Amino acid sequence: MKHARPIRSDQNDGRVFIDMPDDAGNPCTACGACCAYFRVSFYCGELADGSGGIVPAELTRRISALLVCMQGTEKGRGRCIALRGELGQPGIACSIYAQRPTPCREFAPWLADGTPSPDCQRVRAFIGLPPLPPLPSLPPAGGGSDEGV
């Protein structure tokens, strides 16, 4: 199976967002483990309640004066309220993917060098899924060799 490459988006403020293509090569569309394992906590400024954010406030719980988390993930190892489908099965998805919070945008199945993320591997194992293989190396930019440069 060919694996989809994450789409990296460097933000002006130094954050890096990861988007995965919505196709069969995206391992996330048959997993969902991270959404049912980690506490998804983030700054309340990301809420779409007048503060300029985009995350639906009604799907969150307040943790502190400045932090909220997605409902269901408050203590960790709880399923996010926005997750739809069965863990480890094709078709699992986030119902607010375009409005998901920063921790979800920054979590990627592979590291920048193409090796599988240890955190992703751990939660995949937790729900009984096999580990992800490393991504194959990309050819040099331009498709040619870099000899004689």
Secondary structure, DSSP 8 states (H G I E B T S, - for coil): ------EEEE-TTS-EEEE--SSTT-GGGG--GGGGTS--EEEGGGBTTTSS--B-GGGEEE-SSSEEEETT-TTSSS--TTEES-TTSTT-EETTGGG--HHHHH--SB-TTS-B-HHHHHHHHHTT------------TTSS--TT-
